[in-house]
Amino acid sequence: MKQTVYKYPLIVDDVQTVTLPVGATILCVKEQRGTLCLWALVDPNETRTETVKIRCAGTGHPIEEDVEYIDTVMLRSGYLVFHFFRIK
């Protein structure tokens, strides 16, 4: 199976949804040129999609959902720190 890394823009919000091809593997979340992006390893021939919920939490903020850690992102020279999770 051929796989490709795709990029999906994110926003800083408590919960958001991203539409990914079925079977995608989320790799990381980083800032690129001022935009938060999620990178995922996908099968470019997969036509089925699934909606994935992403949770963003600041340090010290409660997380009540059942989650799987993705990445931590620092913005504005580290003054803002956000932790990203996939909601199970």
C-alpha positions in Angstrom: 0.0 0.0 0.0 1.3 3.4 -1.0 1.2 6.1 1.7 1.7 9.8 1.7 2.0 12.5 4.4 -0.9 15.0 4.2 -1.2 18.3 6.1 -4.5 19.6 7.7 -4.8 23.1 9.1 -6.0 23.5 12.7 -7.2 26.3 14.9 -6.7 26.9 18.7 -10.0 25.7 20.0 -11.0 23.3 22.8 -12.5 20.7 20.3 -12.5 20.7 16.5 -13.0 18.0 13.9 -10.7 17.0 11.0 -11.8 14.8 8.2 -9.2 12.2 7.4 -9.1 9.2 5.1 -10.0 6.0 6.9 -6.9 4.3 8.5 -4.9 7.6 8.6 -2.1 7.7 11.3 -1.8 11.1 13.0 1.9 12.0 13.2 2.2 15.4 14.8 0.9 18.9 15.2 3.3 21.9 14.6 3.2 25.5 13.6 4.1 26.3 10.0 4.4 29.9 8.9 1.9 31.1 11.6 -0.7 28.3 11.0 -1.1 25.3 13.3 -1.1 22.1 11.2 -1.7 18.4 11.8 0.3 15.9 9.7 -1.0 12.5 9.0 0.2 9.4 7.1 -2.6 8.5 4.7 -3.4 6.1 1.8 -4.0 8.6 -1.0 -6.3 6.1 -2.8 -8.6 5.7 0.2 -11.9 7.3 -0.7 -13.7 6.6 2.6 -13.3 9.3 5.3 -13.8 9.6 9.0 -14.3 12.6 11.2 -11.7 12.8 14.0 -12.2 15.0 17.0 -9.1 16.9 18.2 -8.8 18.3 21.7 -6.6 21.2 22.4 -5.7 22.0 26.0 -3.5 24.5 27.7 -1.1 23.5 30.4 -3.1 23.0 33.6 -6.5 22.8 31.9 -8.7 19.8 32.7 -9.3 17.2 30.1 -12.5 15.2 30.7 -12.6 13.2 27.5 -10.9 9.8 26.8 -7.9 11.0 24.7 -4.8 9.8 23.0 -1.8 12.3 23.0 -0.6 13.7 19.7 1.8 16.5 20.4 2.6 19.7 22.3 3.0 23.0 20.5 4.7 26.2 21.8 3.7 29.5 20.2 4.9 33.1 20.6 8.4 32.0 21.7 7.0 29.6 24.3 4.6 32.0 26.0 1.6 29.9 24.8 1.7 26.1 25.2 -1.0 23.8 23.8 -1.3 20.1 24.1 -3.2 18.2 21.3 -5.1 15.0 21.7 -7.3 12.7 19.6 -10.6 12.1 21.4 -11.3 8.3 21.4 
